[in-house]
């Protein structure tokens, strides 16, 4: 759909909302994400929940997974995030009678793919700021997969940290660079969780069984705020939110209680570690979703306080899980494998665990000895 055709639809719905006394952008957004026409245009679906206990060969306990991968395809869980934030921006523009289909954001592969997808769908212009440490094959993967030439900008070394460098550079661009003055920043690091809570509420309505644990990596905080907390609230705060954290990047574990893998619980497996691509130089690991240097500084304290435990895992934990799942026909991303590694361990204590599969397995994960 052309943006020039989308804009009048949203503009009319904003006007109708205003006449009904709904004025705030967030309130209008809450109405529109339930509108069937808007949901169809933006392809907003409620993910299904699958029982993965058999695939994980659990002898006791249960692992349920929210299938963001099958709901949103190659773009993964950031597709509804970007869709929701473009809707937010269009509502704001429509309130002032402005037509604008230029967007900019910063982050990693998933949100870049989602931004490219919607820029192509709406024939808009989009730019994306990434870390200077991300190799060109990341960029090529996004552009080749989306069939859209997203304008990538590598942030210079501002000596602020891996993530803070490109978020600060994004801020500088939209404030000072004339080229990007007309681009609307989506600010997914700040708003992604708040503006995708409708998905968490819809998932919680589908759930008939109360989980003991909800396992989700933190990253920008999207899944924690947008899905995990609404589900936790639905079940009267009984489920505990557990965040997997890579042992090479101990960020949350400095402030939250930690539970480690026990060596006697690990299962043996045979696979060559060269099956996976090595992380780019100066990046500690290839689990690309979580942050490396610091917790997202824009994460609300109220969201942080809902996290109950941190579960530290090692490189071989997610690699074993990814390899096992791939060979069982469940082809998932690296942070999703980390989720399942932790979820399986907790389930084997006889618990019911809800977790998230964020995106499908990507070719950029493939090492030199990878074979299908």
C-alpha positions, 0 to 999 in steps of 0.5 A: 500500500502506498503511504499516500493511501494509508495516510488518509485512513489514519487521518480520518480515524484520528479525527474520529477519535478526537471527536469522541474525546480521545486526544492523547497519541497513546490513547488513539494508538490503543484504539487503532491497534484494535481496528481490523483495517489498521491491523490488516494494513500493518500486518499485526497478528497475535502470535500462537503459543506452542508446547515445545516439551517434546522437541526439548525432550523434557522428562518433566515440566513444560516449555511453552513458547510464544512464536514470534518467528512464525507470526512475523516471518523473517523480520521477527519480533521487531516487525510489530514494534516498527509497525506500531511505532510507524503508526504512532508517528503517523498519528502524531503527524496526522494531528498536525496535518503533516504527511511524512513517510521518512523514518530513522532508528538505530539498533541491530539486525531485527529492527533493521529488517523490520524498518526496511520491510515497512519502508518498502511496503509504504514506499518510504525512505528509511535510514538506520544507525548501527555500531561501527563494529557491525560488519558489512555482511550484516548490512548486506544481509538486511538489504538482500533479505528485504529487497530494499536499500536501507540507508545504513550509517555506522556511528563513529567511536564516541567512546561511550560504549557499543550501544550508547555510541550509535544511540547518541549518534542517532540523536545527533543526526536528527537534531543537527544534520539537515539531511535527516531533519525531516526523518521521524525517529522511531526511538524503539529503545524508548517506546518499543515496550510501551507501544507493544503491550497490546500484544502481551495483553492478547497473548495473555488472553489466549493463555489457559495455564499459569506459568511458573516462570517467564523467560525473556532476554532483555535487549531494549526491553521490548519483550519484558515491558510489552509481553512478559509484564502484561502476562505476569499481571494477568496471573496476579504476579505469580510467574517470575520473570527470568532474564537469560544473561550471557556470562561474557556480559554480566549487566543485570546480574550486578543488580539482580539475584542470579541462578547459574547452570549446574554442570551435572544438569548439562546434556552432552552433545556432539557438534563442531563449534565452527558450525556457528559464525564467530562474533565480529571483532570486538563483539564478545558473542553472537547473541545479538539481541541483548546489550553488551556494555550496559542495560538500555539506559532508557529502560523504565525503573518500573520495568526493571523492578518487575524482573525477578531473576537473572540466569547466567548462561555460557556460549555452549549453552545456547549453541547446543540448544540452537544445534539441537533445535535446528536438527529437530526442525525448529530453526531459531535465532541465537537469543531464542536459543538462549531463552530455550536453554534457560527455559528447559533447565527450569522446566526440568525442575517440574515447572511450567515455563513460558518463553519467546522465540523471536526470529528464525535462524538467519544465514548470518549465523552460519559458520564455515562448517555449517551444513543443512 
